[in-house]
Amino acid sequence: MTAIAFFMIVVGIPVSAGVGGDMFKRWLRHKEAMTTALNAQTAEKAAQYAAHVERLEERVRVLERIVTDRGMALADEIERLRDAPLN
C-alpha cells in the first residue's frame, strides 16, 4: 500500500500540477484574447460616438449661426407681416 501512495506522491502530484498549470495558461491566454477583442470593440464604439457628437455639434453651430445672423430678424418680419392688414 505504501508503494501506491509513494507513486501517487512522486508521480501523480507533479503530473496533475503540470496539467493544471497548462490548463491555467491556456485559460489566461484566452482571457487576454477576449480582453483585446473587447478593447478593440470599445475603441470602435468610442470613435463612432465621437463622430456622432462632432456631427451634432456642427449642426448646433449652423443653427446658432442662423438664429444669430438672420433668424431673429426673419422672425420679426414674419410677425410684422401677420400684424399688417391684408389690403
N, CA, C and O atoms as a CHARMM CRD file, in Angstrom:
* protein
*
  348
    1    1 MET  N      0.81000  -1.18600   0.00000 PROA 1      0.00000
    2    1 MET  CA     0.00000   0.00000   0.00000 PROA 1      0.00000
    3    1 MET  C      0.85700   1.25600   0.00000 PROA 1      0.00000
    4    1 MET  O      0.46800   2.25800  -0.60100 PROA 1      0.00000
    5    2 THR  N      1.97300   1.23400   0.63300 PROA 2      0.00000
    6    2 THR  CA     2.85400   2.39600   0.67700 PROA 2      0.00000
    7    2 THR  C      3.49200   2.67200  -0.65900 PROA 2      0.00000
    8    2 THR  O      3.84600   3.81600  -0.94400 PROA 2      0.00000
    9    3 ALA  N      3.65000   1.65500  -1.49200 PROA 3      0.00000
   10    3 ALA  CA     4.22700   1.86100  -2.81700 PROA 3      0.00000
   11    3 ALA  C      3.26700   2.66600  -3.68600 PROA 3      0.00000
   12    3 ALA  O      3.70300   3.51000  -4.46900 PROA 3      0.00000
   13    4 ILE  N      1.97000   2.41500  -3.55700 PROA 4      0.00000
   14    4 ILE  CA     0.98400   3.16900  -4.33500 PROA 4      0.00000
   15    4 ILE  C      0.94300   4.61500  -3.85600 PROA 4      0.00000
   16    4 ILE  O      0.88700   5.53400  -4.67400 PROA 4      0.00000
   17    5 ALA  N      0.96900   4.82300  -2.58000 PROA 5      0.00000
   18    5 ALA  CA     0.96600   6.18800  -2.03600 PROA 5      0.00000
   19    5 ALA  C      2.22900   6.91900  -2.45000 PROA 5      0.00000
   20    5 ALA  O      2.17900   8.09000  -2.82500 PROA 5      0.00000
   21    6 PHE  N      3.36400   6.23100  -2.38400 PROA 6      0.00000
   22    6 PHE  CA     4.61300   6.85000  -2.81000 PROA 6      0.00000
   23    6 PHE  C      4.56000   7.21500  -4.29200 PROA 6      0.00000
   24    6 PHE  O      4.98900   8.30000  -4.68300 PROA 6      0.00000
   25    7 PHE  N      4.02700   6.29800  -5.12200 PROA 7      0.00000
   26    7 PHE  CA     3.90200   6.56600  -6.55500 PROA 7      0.00000
   27    7 PHE  C      2.99200   7.77000  -6.80800 PROA 7      0.00000
   28    7 PHE  O      3.31200   8.61700  -7.64100 PROA 7      0.00000
   29    8 MET  N      1.86300   7.85600  -6.09900 PROA 8      0.00000
   30    8 MET  CA     0.93400   8.97800  -6.25900 PROA 8      0.00000
   31    8 MET  C      1.60900  10.29400  -5.85600 PROA 8      0.00000
   32    8 MET  O      1.40100  11.31900  -6.50500 PROA 8      0.00000
   33    9 ILE  N      2.39500  10.27200  -4.81400 PROA 9      0.00000
   34    9 ILE  CA     3.06100  11.49900  -4.36800 PROA 9      0.00000
   35    9 ILE  C      4.15400  11.89600  -5.34700 PROA 9      0.00000
   36    9 ILE  O      4.26000  13.06500  -5.71500 PROA 9      0.00000
   37   10 VAL  N      4.96100  10.94600  -5.76800 PROA 10     0.00000
   38   10 VAL  CA     6.10800  11.25100  -6.61200 PROA 10     0.00000
   39   10 VAL  C      5.68700  11.52600  -8.05700 PROA 10     0.00000
   40   10 VAL  O      6.25600  12.41200  -8.69400 PROA 10     0.00000
   41   11 VAL  N      4.72300  10.80500  -8.58100 PROA 11     0.00000
   42   11 VAL  CA     4.35400  10.93300  -9.98600 PROA 11     0.00000
   43   11 VAL  C      3.02600  11.68100 -10.15700 PROA 11     0.00000
   44   11 VAL  O      2.92500  12.57600 -10.99700 PROA 11     0.00000
   45   12 GLY  N      2.02600  11.32600  -9.38000 PROA 12     0.00000
   46   12 GLY  CA     0.67800  11.85100  -9.57400 PROA 12     0.00000
   47   12 GLY  C      0.56600  13.34500  -9.32900 PROA 12     0.00000
   48   12 GLY  O     -0.02600  14.06100 -10.13700 PROA 12     0.00000
   49   13 ILE  N      1.11500  13.81500  -8.24900 PROA 13     0.00000
   50   13 ILE  CA     1.00200  15.24000  -7.92200 PROA 13     0.00000
   51   13 ILE  C      1.73300  16.11000  -8.94500 PROA 13     0.00000
   52   13 ILE  O      1.14100  17.07700  -9.42400 PROA 13     0.00000
   53   14 PRO  N      2.97100  15.82600  -9.30200 PROA 14     0.00000
   54   14 PRO  CA     3.62200  16.66400 -10.31700 PROA 14     0.00000
   55   14 PRO  C      2.91700  16.62800 -11.67900 PROA 14     0.00000
   56   14 PRO  O      2.83900  17.65600 -12.35100 PROA 14     0.00000
   57   15 VAL  N      2.40400  15.46900 -12.09700 PROA 15     0.00000
   58   15 VAL  CA     1.69700  15.38000 -13.36900 PROA 15     0.00000
   59   15 VAL  C      0.41700  16.19700 -13.30200 PROA 15     0.00000
   60   15 VAL  O      0.10400  16.94500 -14.22800 PROA 15     0.00000
   61   16 SER  N     -0.32300  16.05500 -12.20800 PROA 16     0.00000
   62   16 SER  CA    -1.55500  16.83800 -12.04100 PROA 16     0.00000
   63   16 SER  C     -1.25800  18.32800 -12.02100 PROA 16     0.00000
   64   16 SER  O     -1.98300  19.11600 -12.62800 PROA 16     0.00000
   65   17 ALA  N     -0.21200  18.71200 -11.33600 PROA 17     0.00000
   66   17 ALA  CA     0.16100  20.13000 -11.28800 PROA 17     0.00000
   67   17 ALA  C      0.56500  20.62900 -12.67300 PROA 17     0.00000
   68   17 ALA  O      0.23700  21.75600 -13.04400 PROA 17     0.00000
   69   18 GLY  N      1.26200  19.81500 -13.42500 PROA 18     0.00000
   70   18 GLY  CA     1.67300  20.21000 -14.77600 PROA 18     0.00000
   71   18 GLY  C      0.48200  20.38500 -15.69800 PROA 18     0.00000
   72   18 GLY  O      0.40900  21.36200 -16.44400 PROA 18     0.00000
   73   19 VAL  N     -0.45300  19.44500 -15.65200 PROA 19     0.00000
   74   19 VAL  CA    -1.65600  19.53000 -16.48200 PROA 19     0.00000
   75   19 VAL  C     -2.49400  20.73200 -16.05200 PROA 19     0.00000
   76   19 VAL  O     -2.98200  21.48900 -16.89100 PROA 19     0.00000
   77   20 GLY  N     -2.65500  20.90100 -14.75200 PROA 20     0.00000
   78   20 GLY  CA    -3.42000  22.04500 -14.24200 PROA 20     0.00000
   79   20 GLY  C     -2.76500  23.36700 -14.61400 PROA 20     0.00000
   80   20 GLY  O     -3.45500  24.32300 -14.96900 PROA 20     0.00000
   81   21 GLY  N     -1.45600  23.43000 -14.53600 PROA 21     0.00000
   82   21 GLY  CA    -0.74300  24.65300 -14.91400 PROA 21     0.00000
   83   21 GLY  C     -0.90400  24.97500 -16.38500 PROA 21     0.00000
   84   21 GLY  O     -1.07100  26.13400 -16.76400 PROA 21     0.00000
   85   22 ASP  N     -0.85300  23.93700 -17.21700 PROA 22     0.00000
   86   22 ASP  CA    -1.05400  24.14700 -18.65500 PROA 22     0.00000
   87   22 ASP  C     -2.47200  24.62900 -18.94100 PROA 22     0.00000
   88   22 ASP  O     -2.67200  25.51800 -19.76900 PROA 22     0.00000
   89   23 MET  N     -3.43800  24.05700 -18.27100 PROA 23     0.00000
   90   23 MET  CA    -4.83000  24.49200 -18.44500 PROA 23     0.00000
   91   23 MET  C     -4.98400  25.94800 -18.00900 PROA 23     0.00000
   92   23 MET  O     -5.67300  26.72800 -18.66500 PROA 23     0.00000
   93   24 PHE  N     -4.34700  26.30500 -16.91400 PROA 24     0.00000
   94   24 PHE  CA    -4.43000  27.68100 -16.43300 PROA 24     0.00000
   95   24 PHE  C     -3.79500  28.64200 -17.43900 PROA 24     0.00000
   96   24 PHE  O     -4.33700  29.72100 -17.67600 PROA 24     0.00000
   97   25 LYS  N     -2.67100  28.27500 -18.02900 PROA 25     0.00000
   98   25 LYS  CA    -2.01800  29.12900 -19.02400 PROA 25     0.00000
   99   25 LYS  C     -2.91000  29.31400 -20.24800 PROA 25     0.00000
  100   25 LYS  O     -3.00700  30.42000 -20.78100 PROA 25     0.00000
  101   26 ARG  N     -3.55700  28.25100 -20.69300 PROA 26     0.00000
  102   26 ARG  CA    -4.47500  28.36500 -21.83700 PROA 26     0.00000
  103   26 ARG  C     -5.64800  29.27100 -21.50500 PROA 26     0.00000
  104   26 ARG  O     -6.04600  30.11200 -22.31200 PROA 26     0.00000
  105   27 TRP  N     -6.19600  29.09200 -20.31400 PROA 27     0.00000
  106   27 TRP  CA    -7.31700  29.92800 -19.88700 PROA 27     0.00000
  107   27 TRP  C     -6.89500  31.39200 -19.82500 PROA 27     0.00000
  108   27 TRP  O     -7.64700  32.27500 -20.23800 PROA 27     0.00000
  109   28 LEU  N     -5.70100  31.65000 -19.31300 PROA 28     0.00000
  110   28 LEU  CA    -5.19800  33.01600 -19.21600 PROA 28     0.00000
  111   28 LEU  C     -4.99500  33.63500 -20.60600 PROA 28     0.00000
  112   28 LEU  O     -5.32300  34.80300 -20.81400 PROA 28     0.00000
  113   29 ARG  N     -4.45800  32.86200 -21.55500 PROA 29     0.00000
  114   29 ARG  CA    -4.30000  33.36500 -22.92800 PROA 29     0.00000
  115   29 ARG  C     -5.66000  33.67200 -23.54900 PROA 29     0.00000
  116   29 ARG  O     -5.81800  34.66900 -24.25400 PROA 29     0.00000
  117   30 HSD  N     -6.63800  32.81200 -23.28300 PROA 30     0.00000
  118   30 HSD  CA    -7.99200  33.04100 -23.79200 PROA 30     0.00000
  119   30 HSD  C     -8.57000  34.33500 -23.21100 PROA 30     0.00000
  120   30 HSD  O     -9.15400  35.13200 -23.94500 PROA 30     0.00000
  121   31 LYS  N     -8.41400  34.54700 -21.92500 PROA 31     0.00000
  122   31 LYS  CA    -8.91900  35.77000 -21.29200 PROA 31     0.00000
  123   31 LYS  C     -8.22200  37.00400 -21.86300 PROA 31     0.00000
  124   31 LYS  O     -8.86700  38.03300 -22.06400 PROA 31     0.00000
  125   32 GLU  N     -6.94300  36.92000 -22.12200 PROA 32     0.00000
  126   32 GLU  CA    -6.21200  38.04400 -22.71900 PROA 32     0.00000
  127   32 GLU  C     -6.72400  38.33600 -24.12500 PROA 32     0.00000
  128   32 GLU  O     -6.87400  39.49700 -24.50400 PROA 32     0.00000
  129   33 ALA  N     -6.99100  37.29000 -24.89500 PROA 33     0.00000
  130   33 ALA  CA    -7.52100  37.48000 -26.25300 PROA 33     0.00000
  131   33 ALA  C     -8.91200  38.11300 -26.19500 PROA 33     0.00000
  132   33 ALA  O     -9.22300  38.99200 -26.99900 PROA 33     0.00000
  133   34 MET  N     -9.73200  37.68500 -25.27400 PROA 34     0.00000
  134   34 MET  CA   -11.06800  38.25500 -25.12900 PROA 34     0.00000
  135   34 MET  C    -10.98800  39.72300 -24.70700 PROA 34     0.00000
  136   34 MET  O    -11.76200  40.55100 -25.18700 PROA 34     0.00000
  137   35 THR  N    -10.06300  40.04200 -23.82000 PROA 35     0.00000
  138   35 THR  CA    -9.88700  41.42300 -23.38100 PROA 35     0.00000
  139   35 THR  C     -9.42400  42.30500 -24.53600 PROA 35     0.00000
  140   35 THR  O     -9.88600  43.43600 -24.68000 PROA 35     0.00000
  141   36 THR  N     -8.52200  41.79500 -25.34800 PROA 36     0.00000
  142   36 THR  CA    -8.05200  42.54200 -26.51000 PROA 36     0.00000
  143   36 THR  C     -9.19600  42.80400 -27.48700 PROA 36     0.00000
  144   36 THR  O     -9.33400  43.91000 -28.00900 PROA 36     0.00000
  145   37 ALA  N    -10.00700  41.79000 -27.72800 PROA 37     0.00000
  146   37 ALA  CA   -11.14800  41.95600 -28.64000 PROA 37     0.00000
  147   37 ALA  C    -12.14700  42.95700 -28.08300 PROA 37     0.00000
  148   37 ALA  O    -12.68300  43.77800 -28.82600 PROA 37     0.00000
  149   38 LEU  N    -12.40100  42.89500 -26.78800 PROA 38     0.00000
  150   38 LEU  CA   -13.33800  43.82800 -26.15800 PROA 38     0.00000
  151   38 LEU  C    -12.80100  45.25100 -26.20800 PROA 38     0.00000
  152   38 LEU  O    -13.56200  46.19300 -26.43200 PROA 38     0.00000
  153   39 ASN  N    -11.50700  45.41500 -26.00300 PROA 39     0.00000
  154   39 ASN  CA   -10.90300  46.74600 -26.08100 PROA 39     0.00000
  155   39 ASN  C    -11.02200  47.32200 -27.48800 PROA 39     0.00000
  156   39 ASN  O    -11.30300  48.51000 -27.64800 PROA 39     0.00000
  157   40 ALA  N    -10.81300  46.49900 -28.49700 PROA 40     0.00000
  158   40 ALA  CA   -10.93500  46.97000 -29.88100 PROA 40     0.00000
  159   40 ALA  C    -12.36800  47.37700 -30.17800 PROA 40     0.00000
  160   40 ALA  O    -12.60800  48.38900 -30.83600 PROA 40     0.00000
  161   41 GLN  N    -13.31500  46.59500 -29.69700 PROA 41     0.00000
  162   41 GLN  CA   -14.73000  46.90900 -29.91900 PROA 41     0.00000
  163   41 GLN  C    -15.10800  48.20400 -29.19700 PROA 41     0.00000
  164   41 GLN  O    -15.83600  49.03300 -29.74300 PROA 41     0.00000
  165   42 THR  N    -14.62100  48.37300 -27.98800 PROA 42     0.00000
  166   42 THR  CA   -14.90400  49.58500 -27.22200 PROA 42     0.00000
  167   42 THR  C    -14.30200  50.80700 -27.89600 PROA 42     0.00000
  168   42 THR  O    -14.93500  51.86200 -27.94700 PROA 42     0.00000
  169   43 ALA  N    -13.09500  50.67700 -28.40900 PROA 43     0.00000
  170   43 ALA  CA   -12.45500  51.79600 -29.09900 PROA 43     0.00000
  171   43 ALA  C    -13.22900  52.16900 -30.35800 PROA 43     0.00000
  172   43 ALA  O    -13.36100  53.34900 -30.68100 PROA 43     0.00000
  173   44 GLU  N    -13.73600  51.17300 -31.06600 PROA 44     0.00000
  174   44 GLU  CA   -14.51300  51.45000 -32.27700 PROA 44     0.00000
  175   44 GLU  C    -15.80800  52.19000 -31.93300 PROA 44     0.00000
  176   44 GLU  O    -16.18200  53.14400 -32.61500 PROA 44     0.00000
  177   45 LYS  N    -16.48700  51.74900 -30.87900 PROA 45     0.00000
  178   45 LYS  CA   -17.72100  52.42900 -30.46700 PROA 45     0.00000
  179   45 LYS  C    -17.42600  53.85400 -30.01100 PROA 45     0.00000
  180   45 LYS  O    -18.19500  54.77000 -30.30500 PROA 45     0.00000
  181   46 ALA  N    -16.33100  54.04700 -29.30200 PROA 46     0.00000
  182   46 ALA  CA   -15.96900  55.39600 -28.86100 PROA 46     0.00000
  183   46 ALA  C    -15.72200  56.30400 -30.05900 PROA 46     0.00000
  184   46 ALA  O    -16.11300  57.47200 -30.04500 PROA 46     0.00000
  185   47 ALA  N    -15.08100  55.77800 -31.08600 PROA 47     0.00000
  186   47 ALA  CA   -14.84100  56.57000 -32.29300 PROA 47     0.00000
  187   47 ALA  C    -16.16100  56.90800 -32.99100 PROA 47     0.00000
  188   47 ALA  O    -16.33000  58.01900 -33.49400 PROA 47     0.00000
  189   48 GLN  N    -17.08700  55.96000 -33.02200 PROA 48     0.00000
  190   48 GLN  CA   -18.38600  56.22400 -33.63100 PROA 48     0.00000
  191   48 GLN  C    -19.13700  57.30500 -32.85500 PROA 48     0.00000
  192   48 GLN  O    -19.72900  58.20500 -33.45000 PROA 48     0.00000
  193   49 TYR  N    -19.11000  57.21300 -31.52600 PROA 49     0.00000
  194   49 TYR  CA   -19.77800  58.22500 -30.70700 PROA 49     0.00000
  195   49 TYR  C    -19.14000  59.59100 -30.89100 PROA 49     0.00000
  196   49 TYR  O    -19.83900  60.60200 -30.95200 PROA 49     0.00000
  197   50 ALA  N    -17.83000  59.62300 -30.97800 PROA 50     0.00000
  198   50 ALA  CA   -17.13900  60.89900 -31.17300 PROA 50     0.00000
  199   50 ALA  C    -17.53100  61.51900 -32.51700 PROA 50     0.00000
  200   50 ALA  O    -17.74200  62.72800 -32.60200 PROA 50     0.00000
  201   51 ALA  N    -17.62700  60.70300 -33.55700 PROA 51     0.00000
  202   51 ALA  CA   -18.03300  61.22100 -34.86700 PROA 51     0.00000
  203   51 ALA  C    -19.47200  61.72500 -34.82000 PROA 51     0.00000
  204   51 ALA  O    -19.79500  62.75700 -35.40900 PROA 51     0.00000
  205   52 HSD  N    -20.32600  60.99700 -34.12200 PROA 52     0.00000
  206   52 HSD  CA   -21.72600  61.42000 -33.99700 PROA 52     0.00000
  207   52 HSD  C    -21.82200  62.74700 -33.23900 PROA 52     0.00000
  208   52 HSD  O    -22.57200  63.63900 -33.63600 PROA 52     0.00000
  209   53 VAL  N    -21.07500  62.87300 -32.16700 PROA 53     0.00000
  210   53 VAL  CA   -21.07800  64.11600 -31.39500 PROA 53     0.00000
  211   53 VAL  C    -20.55400  65.26700 -32.24400 PROA 53     0.00000
  212   53 VAL  O    -21.07200  66.38100 -32.16400 PROA 53     0.00000
  213   54 GLU  N    -19.54600  65.01100 -33.04400 PROA 54     0.00000
  214   54 GLU  CA   -18.99300  66.05700 -33.91500 PROA 54     0.00000
  215   54 GLU  C    -20.04800  66.53700 -34.90900 PROA 54     0.00000
  216   54 GLU  O    -20.19400  67.73700 -35.14000 PROA 54     0.00000
  217   55 ARG  N    -20.79100  65.58000 -35.50000 PROA 55     0.00000
  218   55 ARG  CA   -21.86600  65.96500 -36.43600 PROA 55     0.00000
  219   55 ARG  C    -22.94200  66.78900 -35.73300 PROA 55     0.00000
  220   55 ARG  O    -23.42500  67.77800 -36.28300 PROA 55     0.00000
  221   56 LEU  N    -23.31100  66.38900 -34.53600 PROA 56     0.00000
  222   56 LEU  CA   -24.32100  67.14500 -33.78900 PROA 56     0.00000
  223   56 LEU  C    -23.82500  68.54300 -33.43400 PROA 56     0.00000
  224   56 LEU  O    -24.57800  69.51300 -33.51800 PROA 56     0.00000
  225   57 GLU  N    -22.57300  68.64200 -33.04200 PROA 57     0.00000
  226   57 GLU  CA   -22.01200  69.96200 -32.71900 PROA 57     0.00000
  227   57 GLU  C    -22.00100  70.86300 -33.95000 PROA 57     0.00000
  228   57 GLU  O    -22.26900  72.06000 -33.84400 PROA 57     0.00000
  229   58 GLU  N    -21.69600  70.30200 -35.10600 PROA 58     0.00000
  230   58 GLU  CA   -21.71200  71.08600 -36.33900 PROA 58     0.00000
  231   58 GLU  C    -23.12000  71.58000 -36.63800 PROA 58     0.00000
  232   58 GLU  O    -23.30400  72.73200 -37.03000 PROA 58     0.00000
  233   59 ARG  N    -24.10900  70.71800 -36.45500 PROA 59     0.00000
  234   59 ARG  CA   -25.49600  71.13200 -36.68300 PROA 59     0.00000
  235   59 ARG  C    -25.90100  72.24800 -35.72400 PROA 59     0.00000
  236   59 ARG  O    -26.58800  73.19100 -36.11700 PROA 59     0.00000
  237   60 VAL  N    -25.47600  72.14100 -34.46800 PROA 60     0.00000
  238   60 VAL  CA   -25.80000  73.19000 -33.49000 PROA 60     0.00000
  239   60 VAL  C    -25.13400  74.50500 -33.89800 PROA 60     0.00000
  240   60 VAL  O    -25.73800  75.57100 -33.77700 PROA 60     0.00000
  241   61 ARG  N    -23.89300  74.43200 -34.38200 PROA 61     0.00000
  242   61 ARG  CA   -23.21300  75.65800 -34.83100 PROA 61     0.00000
  243   61 ARG  C    -23.97500  76.31400 -35.98000 PROA 61     0.00000
  244   61 ARG  O    -24.10800  77.53800 -36.02300 PROA 61     0.00000
  245   62 VAL  N    -24.47300  75.50300 -36.90800 PROA 62     0.00000
  246   62 VAL  CA   -25.23900  76.04300 -38.03000 PROA 62     0.00000
  247   62 VAL  C    -26.51900  76.69400 -37.51600 PROA 62     0.00000
  248   62 VAL  O    -26.87000  77.79600 -37.93800 PROA 62     0.00000
  249   63 LEU  N    -27.20900  76.02200 -36.61600 PROA 63     0.00000
  250   63 LEU  CA   -28.44000  76.59300 -36.06800 PROA 63     0.00000
  251   63 LEU  C    -28.17200  77.89100 -35.30600 PROA 63     0.00000
  252   63 LEU  O    -28.93700  78.85000 -35.41000 PROA 63     0.00000
  253   64 GLU  N    -27.09300  77.91300 -34.55000 PROA 64     0.00000
  254   64 GLU  CA   -26.73900  79.14200 -33.83500 PROA 64     0.00000
  255   64 GLU  C    -26.45900  80.27300 -34.81600 PROA 64     0.00000
  256   64 GLU  O    -26.86000  81.41600 -34.59600 PROA 64     0.00000
  257   65 ARG  N    -25.77200  79.94500 -35.89100 PROA 65     0.00000
  258   65 ARG  CA   -25.46800  80.96400 -36.89300 PROA 65     0.00000
  259   65 ARG  C    -26.74800  81.48100 -37.54400 PROA 65     0.00000
  260   65 ARG  O    -26.88500  82.68200 -37.77400 PROA 65     0.00000
  261   66 ILE  N    -27.67900  80.58700 -37.83900 PROA 66     0.00000
  262   66 ILE  CA   -28.94400  81.00900 -38.44000 PROA 66     0.00000
  263   66 ILE  C    -29.70400  81.92000 -37.49100 PROA 66     0.00000
  264   66 ILE  O    -30.22200  82.95800 -37.90400 PROA 66     0.00000
  265   67 VAL  N    -29.77200  81.54600 -36.24100 PROA 67     0.00000
  266   67 VAL  CA   -30.52300  82.33900 -35.26900 PROA 67     0.00000
  267   67 VAL  C    -29.86600  83.68800 -35.03900 PROA 67     0.00000
  268   67 VAL  O    -30.55800  84.70500 -34.98800 PROA 67     0.00000
  269   68 THR  N    -28.57100  83.72100 -34.90100 PROA 68     0.00000
  270   68 THR  CA   -27.90600  84.98200 -34.58600 PROA 68     0.00000
  271   68 THR  C    -27.75300  85.87500 -35.81200 PROA 68     0.00000
  272   68 THR  O    -27.80600  87.09800 -35.67800 PROA 68     0.00000
  273   69 ASP  N    -27.56700  85.31400 -36.98900 PROA 69     0.00000
  274   69 ASP  CA   -27.34900  86.13700 -38.18200 PROA 69     0.00000
  275   69 ASP  C    -28.65600  86.69900 -38.73100 PROA 69     0.00000
  276   69 ASP  O    -28.81000  87.91400 -38.85000 PROA 69     0.00000
  277   70 ARG  N    -29.56800  85.84100 -39.05500 PROA 70     0.00000
  278   70 ARG  CA   -30.74700  86.28400 -39.79400 PROA 70     0.00000
  279   70 ARG  C    -32.04100  85.82000 -39.14000 PROA 70     0.00000
  280   70 ARG  O    -33.10300  86.37900 -39.41600 PROA 70     0.00000
  281   71 GLY  N    -31.97700  84.84000 -38.30500 PROA 71     0.00000
  282   71 GLY  CA   -33.17400  84.20500 -37.77400 PROA 71     0.00000
  283   71 GLY  C    -34.06500  85.14100 -36.99100 PROA 71     0.00000
  284   71 GLY  O    -35.28200  85.13000 -37.17600 PROA 71     0.00000
  285   72 MET  N    -33.49600  85.94200 -36.13100 PROA 72     0.00000
  286   72 MET  CA   -34.32100  86.82400 -35.30700 PROA 72     0.00000
  287   72 MET  C    -34.96600  87.91100 -36.16200 PROA 72     0.00000
  288   72 MET  O    -36.13600  88.24100 -35.97100 PROA 72     0.00000
  289   73 ALA  N    -34.21400  88.46000 -37.09200 PROA 73     0.00000
  290   73 ALA  CA   -34.78600  89.48800 -37.96600 PROA 73     0.00000
  291   73 ALA  C    -35.88200  88.88000 -38.82800 PROA 73     0.00000
  292   73 ALA  O    -36.90200  89.52700 -39.06700 PROA 73     0.00000
  293   74 LEU  N    -35.69900  87.67000 -39.29300 PROA 74     0.00000
  294   74 LEU  CA   -36.69500  86.99500 -40.10200 PROA 74     0.00000
  295   74 LEU  C    -37.95800  86.74200 -39.28600 PROA 74     0.00000
  296   74 LEU  O    -39.06400  86.93200 -39.79200 PROA 74     0.00000
  297   75 ALA  N    -37.81500  86.32400 -38.05700 PROA 75     0.00000
  298   75 ALA  CA   -38.97600  86.10100 -37.20100 PROA 75     0.00000
  299   75 ALA  C    -39.72400  87.40300 -36.95900 PROA 75     0.00000
  300   75 ALA  O    -40.95500  87.41800 -36.96300 PROA 75     0.00000
  301   76 ASP  N    -38.99800  88.49500 -36.74800 PROA 76     0.00000
  302   76 ASP  CA   -39.64600  89.79400 -36.56500 PROA 76     0.00000
  303   76 ASP  C    -40.41600  90.20600 -37.81700 PROA 76     0.00000
  304   76 ASP  O    -41.53300  90.71600 -37.72000 PROA 76     0.00000
  305   77 GLU  N    -39.82200  89.98700 -38.99500 PROA 77     0.00000
  306   77 GLU  CA   -40.51100  90.31400 -40.24400 PROA 77     0.00000
  307   77 GLU  C    -41.79100  89.50300 -40.40300 PROA 77     0.00000
  308   77 GLU  O    -42.81400  90.03500 -40.83300 PROA 77     0.00000
  309   78 ILE  N    -41.74200  88.24600 -40.06500 PROA 78     0.00000
  310   78 ILE  CA   -42.92600  87.39600 -40.17200 PROA 78     0.00000
  311   78 ILE  C    -44.01400  87.90000 -39.23700 PROA 78     0.00000
  312   78 ILE  O    -45.18300  87.95600 -39.61700 PROA 78     0.00000
  313   79 GLU  N    -43.63800  88.26500 -38.02100 PROA 79     0.00000
  314   79 GLU  CA   -44.62700  88.78700 -37.07100 PROA 79     0.00000
  315   79 GLU  C    -45.21900  90.10600 -37.56300 PROA 79     0.00000
  316   79 GLU  O    -46.41900  90.32500 -37.39800 PROA 79     0.00000
  317   80 ARG  N    -44.42100  90.99100 -38.15800 PROA 80     0.00000
  318   80 ARG  CA   -44.92700  92.25800 -38.70200 PROA 80     0.00000
  319   80 ARG  C    -45.88900  91.99400 -39.83300 PROA 80     0.00000
  320   80 ARG  O    -46.90900  92.67400 -39.94500 PROA 80     0.00000
  321   81 LEU  N    -45.59100  91.02000 -40.67800 PROA 81     0.00000
  322   81 LEU  CA   -46.49200  90.69100 -41.78200 PROA 81     0.00000
  323   81 LEU  C    -47.80900  90.11500 -41.26400 PROA 81     0.00000
  324   81 LEU  O    -48.85400  90.35200 -41.87000 PROA 81     0.00000
  325   82 ARG  N    -47.78800  89.37500 -40.17700 PROA 82     0.00000
  326   82 ARG  CA   -49.01500  88.83900 -39.60100 PROA 82     0.00000
  327   82 ARG  C    -49.88700  89.96400 -39.04300 PROA 82     0.00000
  328   82 ARG  O    -51.11300  89.92200 -39.14000 PROA 82     0.00000
  329   83 ASP  N    -49.24100  90.95500 -38.46500 PROA 83     0.00000
  330   83 ASP  CA   -49.98000  92.07700 -37.85500 PROA 83     0.00000
  331   83 ASP  C    -50.47500  93.06300 -38.90300 PROA 83     0.00000
  332   83 ASP  O    -51.42000  93.80700 -38.64000 PROA 83     0.00000
  333   84 ALA  N    -49.87600  93.09100 -40.06200 PROA 84     0.00000
  334   84 ALA  CA   -50.23100  94.08300 -41.10200 PROA 84     0.00000
  335   84 ALA  C    -51.58600  93.72100 -41.70700 PROA 84     0.00000
  336   84 ALA  O    -51.92700  92.54500 -41.83300 PROA 84     0.00000
  337   85 PRO  N    -52.36200  94.75800 -42.08400 PROA 85     0.00000
  338   85 PRO  CA   -53.63800  94.48500 -42.76100 PROA 85     0.00000
  339   85 PRO  C    -53.40100  93.89000 -44.14300 PROA 85     0.00000
  340   85 PRO  O    -52.36200  94.13100 -44.75700 PROA 85     0.00000
  341   86 LEU  N    -54.35400  93.12300 -44.62700 PROA 86     0.00000
  342   86 LEU  CA   -54.21600  92.43300 -45.90700 PROA 86     0.00000
  343   86 LEU  C    -54.36000  93.39500 -47.11000 PROA 86     0.00000
  344   86 LEU  O    -53.92400  93.03800 -48.20400 PROA 86     0.00000
  345   87 ASN  N    -54.93800  94.57000 -46.95600 PROA 87     0.00000
  346   87 ASN  CA   -55.12400  95.49600 -48.08600 PROA 87     0.00000
  347   87 ASN  C    -53.87200  96.20300 -48.39800 PROA 87     0.00000
  348   87 ASN  O    -53.83800  97.02100 -49.31700 PROA 87     0.00000
